[in-house]
Amino acid sequence: MHIRKDLTAAIVVSAAVAMTALSANAADANANSCLTAAKQVRTALDANKTSPNYDAAMSHRNNGLLACNSGFYKMGVAHYDAALKLLHADTQADASK
């Protein structure tokens, strides 16, 4: 009986840690950060239509859109960031600051 209580307590603690980790992940990126990144990628794609990396960047943009629409904001923003890097728009944005 004592083992069952210990096991139950361990499961409860594990679930609490997992929920804390999930909520921390959600705090890093959200729907607004996805929207902001999507706008930056759209602008970069429009400005770099002849880039040899255009198709790869567009693929990352599509994956970012899918991830953000599914609630995986951090993953979506990572795809948008990858698209900007492929178009070298990440360095242009840094240079304008």
Secondary structure as GFF3:
##gff-version 3
##sequence-region A 1 97
A	DSSP	alpha_helix	2	28	.	.	.	ID=ss1
A	DSSP	alpha_helix	31	47	.	.	.	ID=ss2
A	DSSP	alpha_helix	54	69	.	.	.	ID=ss3
A	DSSP	alpha_helix	73	86	.	.	.	ID=ss4
A	DSSP	alpha_helix	89	95	.	.	.	ID=ss5
###
